[in-house]
Amino acid sequence: AERSLQKGLEIARAIDNITNQKDAYQKLSELYEQQNNWVLCLHNYKKYIQLQDSIFNSGNTKKMVQLEMNYEFDKKDAITKSEQEKKQAVVLAERKKQHIIIAIVCGILLLAIIFTIYVYRSYKTKQKINIEITEQKHILEEKQKEIIDSIYYAKRIQTALITSEKYIDRNLNKLNNNL
């Protein structure tokens, strides 16, 4: 049994299989314990414990490396998410700013349109009033012309019907001269 265990231990060392080496040292320790060879039993048991700790530490190291990698990954992921959230916040703020600017521009355009309509209506109203005033002016001018023409006509009639002052003065002078 000892030779077989020794041979198995050599093969395990050759292929660098720690688990098989550990098992071989454990079995050798148990064998030497049954033979009451306490020195070799203790020596093999120490090797067994050493390899078991090595395996345990290797497993723990792998777990630690894996946990550390997971932590680093989570940390990077959290940073990436944080940066993404910041970018989204900036984009949302920019969109909100653009919406406000668009609303202000639309409001200004609406006011400009309302002002333009008001100015246009005022212009049209003034134009209508000016046309009416012009028409009334023409009517007044025509009536004034008619009145003036009537006055001239009446004056001509009066002048034609009434004897002129010169004629009266001449005839009065003749009469005075004759008398």
Solvent accessible surface area in square Angstrom, and as a share of the most:
residue,aa,sasa,rsa
1,A,96,0.74
2,E,67,0.30
3,R,211,0.77
4,S,79,0.51
5,L,40,0.20
6,Q,67,0.30
7,K,131,0.55
8,G,33,0.32
9,L,5,0.03
10,E,107,0.48
11,I,97,0.49
12,A,2,0.02
13,R,125,0.46
14,A,89,0.69
15,I,111,0.57
16,D,108,0.56
17,N,50,0.26
18,I,67,0.34
19,T,71,0.41
20,N,69,0.36
21,Q,19,0.08
22,K,37,0.15
23,D,59,0.30
24,A,11,0.08
25,Y,11,0.04
26,Q,58,0.26
27,K,100,0.42
28,L,1,0.00
29,S,6,0.04
30,E,70,0.32
31,L,31,0.15
32,Y,7,0.03
33,E,87,0.39
34,Q,149,0.66
35,Q,99,0.44
36,N,100,0.52
37,N,53,0.27
38,W,150,0.53
39,V,120,0.69
40,L,69,0.35
41,C,16,0.10
42,L,97,0.48
43,H,90,0.40
44,N,8,0.04
45,Y,105,0.40
46,K,119,0.50
47,K,69,0.29
48,Y,27,0.10
49,I,60,0.31
50,Q,115,0.51
51,L,29,0.14
52,Q,76,0.34
53,D,70,0.36
54,S,47,0.30
55,I,57,0.29
56,F,130,0.54
57,N,84,0.43
58,S,52,0.34
59,G,29,0.28
60,N,50,0.25
61,T,76,0.44
62,K,142,0.60
63,K,130,0.55
64,M,129,0.58
65,V,75,0.43
66,Q,111,0.49
67,L,114,0.57
68,E,111,0.50
69,M,127,0.57
70,N,73,0.38
71,Y,131,0.50
72,E,73,0.33
73,F,136,0.57
74,D,83,0.43
75,K,97,0.41
76,K,130,0.55
77,D,52,0.27
78,A,58,0.45
79,I,87,0.44
80,T,80,0.47
81,K,119,0.50
82,S,46,0.30
83,E,87,0.39
84,Q,90,0.40
85,E,114,0.51
86,K,131,0.56
87,K,126,0.53
88,Q,97,0.43
89,A,58,0.45
90,V,99,0.57
91,V,70,0.41
92,L,110,0.55
93,A,62,0.48
94,E,84,0.38
95,R,136,0.50
96,K,135,0.57
97,K,118,0.50
98,Q,92,0.41
99,H,123,0.55
100,I,91,0.46
101,I,88,0.45
102,I,100,0.51
103,A,63,0.49
104,I,96,0.49
105,V,72,0.41
106,C,71,0.43
107,G,31,0.29
108,I,106,0.54
109,L,102,0.51
110,L,106,0.53
111,L,121,0.60
112,A,48,0.37
113,I,94,0.48
114,I,95,0.48
115,F,132,0.55
116,T,84,0.49
117,I,88,0.45
118,Y,142,0.54
119,V,69,0.40
120,Y,125,0.48
121,R,167,0.61
122,S,37,0.24
123,Y,125,0.48
124,K,79,0.34
125,T,72,0.42
126,K,132,0.56
127,Q,71,0.31
128,K,134,0.57
129,I,87,0.44
130,N,89,0.45
131,I,95,0.48
132,E,99,0.44
133,I,97,0.49
134,T,66,0.38
135,E,96,0.43
136,Q,104,0.46
137,K,116,0.49
138,H,100,0.45
139,I,91,0.46
140,L,121,0.60
141,E,80,0.36
142,E,107,0.48
143,K,113,0.48
144,Q,109,0.48
145,K,131,0.56
146,E,111,0.50
147,I,104,0.53
148,I,71,0.36
149,D,73,0.38
150,S,67,0.43
151,I,103,0.52
152,Y,122,0.46
153,Y,130,0.49
154,A,47,0.36
155,K,124,0.52
156,R,155,0.57
157,I,70,0.36
158,Q,106,0.47
159,T,94,0.55
160,A,85,0.66
161,L,142,0.71
162,I,113,0.58
163,T,62,0.36
164,S,64,0.41
165,E,140,0.63
166,K,161,0.68
167,Y,104,0.39
168,I,78,0.40
169,D,79,0.41
170,R,144,0.53
171,N,51,0.26
172,L,92,0.46
173,N,85,0.44
174,K,121,0.51
175,L,98,0.49
176,N,98,0.50
177,N,123,0.63
178,N,121,0.62
179,L,172,0.85
